Amino acid sequence: MARIFNFSAGPAALPLSVLEQAQSEMLDFQGSGMSVMEMSHRSKEFVAVAAKAESDFRSLLGVSDDYHVLFLQGGATTQFAAIPMNLTAPGDVVDYIDTGSWSAKAIKEAGKYCQVNVAASSKSSNYSYIPAVDTWRTSDNARYLHICSNETIGGVQFKEFPELAAPLVADMSSDFLSRPVNVDQFALIYGGAQKNLGPAGLTMVVVRKDLCGQARHETPGTLDYALQADADSMSNTPPTYAWYLAGLVFEWLQQQGGLDAMAATNQRKADKLYAVVDNSNFYQSPVQPDVRSNMNVPFTMPDDSLDAEFVSGALERGMSGLKGHRSVGGMRASIYNAVPEEAVDALITYMHEFENEHG
Ligand SMILES: Cc1ncc(COP(=O)(O)O)c(C=O)c1O
C-alpha cells in the first residue's frame, strides 16, 4: 500500500484507521447488507450514526445544551451568507476583523446583506499579524463580531479569543477540533469538514439557540438554523456519508485522548517545523511569531525559482501538497490533526537536505 505524507490544505489527510474502518464497512454496514452511502437518512441505522456523531462532537468540544449542532452542506462559503441571513435584518451593522483571504471573502459576502464595519485589518502588512484587540474600532450596535480563527492561506491563527460586547462568530474551518476552545465565549462557530473533521461536503455550525428563529424571510430553508435544528439537520437529505466519516474521526479523536492531547501534539509538530525555519538563513516565515498557525505553516526560500524543485523533490520522497496557495506563493505545510508526527519529521529532514544543497 502506497500511502503518502499528505500536507494538503484541504481536502486533507484523514486518519488511516478511519479510512480502514470505512473500508471494512463499505459493503455491509453493521449487518445492514448495504453501504452507509446507500442507506436512507431516515433509517434507524443512519439515525443512530448521526446521533452518535453529534454526541461525540459535543463531548469533544464541550458544547452545552444552549447550542444547536448542525450538520449542513454548502461549505463555509455558504455560511458567509447564511450567517448574516440568520442573525441580521437589512441595515444592521456587523463587525468583521480582516486577517487574511478568508476573512476578506466573508466580509465581501456579508456586505450583500448588511452594513459591514471592518473593525481592524492587517491587509496593508500582507496579513502577517493580528491587530491588537485594543486597536479594533468596533461598532456600538454590531449584531455580531466575526473573526477567522485560523487563516488557512496566510497561516495566521488567533491564540486567544476576544471578549467584547458583540456576540462572537468564528470561522474555524481550518482549526476546528485541533485544540480545546471555550464554546461559551462564542455565539456561533462554523467550518467546512475537509481539513480536520472529515471529507468535503459537510459543514458544521454550532450556534447558540437563543440567536435562532429570526432568519430573514428569504433565507433558503436549508440554511435557516431554526428549521434545520428542528429537523435534526435533515430538512433535506443531509451529506450522509461525510457525516458518518466525521463520526469516525470524532471516535478517533477520543482515542487520541481528546482535544487537550491533540493540541499538545499539534503544538509539538508546529514548534519543530517553525524551529527549522527560525534556525535557518534559508527559510523564512511571512508571519509574526506570536500568531503563527499550528495548522498551516507557510514558508519561503530566498529565490522562488527553487519552489518547483522543492515540491518535486518532496514528492520523490513521498510528501505531497506542499505548494503554497497561488495567491501567496512559496511553500505551505498543512499539518492538521491527521498528519502524523512522522510526516513532519520527514519534511524536516528533507528541508535540511534541501538547504544544504541550495543554501
Ligand atoms: C478558513 C476557511 N474559511 C472558509 C473556507 C471555505 O470553505 P469551503 O470551501 O468549504 O466553502 C476555507 C476553505 O479552504 C477556509 O480555509
The ligand as an ORCA input file, in Angstrom:
! r2SCAN-3c Opt
* xyz 0 1
  C     -10.681     29.396      6.859
  C     -11.541     28.985      5.705
  N     -12.772     29.514      5.600
  C     -13.587     29.185      4.592
  C     -13.201     28.295      3.623
  C     -14.138     27.961      2.518
  O     -14.610     26.700      2.742
  P     -15.476     25.889      1.682
  O     -14.595     25.630      0.506
  O     -15.850     24.669      2.444
  O     -16.647     26.734      1.323
  C     -11.937     27.701      3.689
  C     -11.523     26.722      2.656
  O     -10.401     26.372      2.484
  C     -11.091     28.073      4.760
  O      -9.870     27.546      4.850
*
